[in-house]
Amino acid sequence: MKKWPLVLRMAVQNRRKWQGIIKAVDGEMITVTVEGKDEVFALSNIQKANLVPHF
């Protein structure tokens, strides 16, 4: 599994910084599992993202 830290252009649920596991990509939307919950983000709202390997 790879954790994925990302910074959003506009806040979602009063947060701009998120870190989770990529679950799915569907068109212009990405689903990330964060703390056991699925969160959906628009790709256009992602300012910065890095893949971090999880060993």
N, C-alpha and C positions, 0 to 999 in steps of 0.2 A: 504494500500500500504506500501511496505517496501523499504526504500532506502538502497542501497547496495554499501558501499565504497569498492573499490578494488585497489590493487597495481599490476601493470604488471611487468613482468620480462624485457620485451623489450618495449620501447615506441611506441605508436600508435599516429600519428598526433602530435608528439613531446610532448606527455604527458604519464606519468607512473601512475599518480593518477587520478582515475575517481570515480564518485558517481552518481548512477542512480537507476532506477527501473527495476527489472528483467522482461523481456517480454516473452522470450522463450529460451528453451535449445534444441538444435538439434544435437545429436551425440556429437562431440567434440567442437561445437561452441555454444556460448551463446550470446543472443541479449539483450542489456540493453538500456533503453530509458534514454538519458542524455540531459537535457535542451531541451526537445521536439524532439530530433533527435534520431533515432535508430543507435546504434553502435554495431558491431559484434566483439567478441573477441574469440580467441582460448582458451579452458580451460587450455591447457598446458602453455599458456603465463601468466596465473594468478598466482602471487606469494603469495598474501594474500587477503582474502575477509572476510568481516563481515556482517551479517544481522543486520540491525538496525530497530526496530519497529517504525512505524510512526503513532502517535495517532492523 
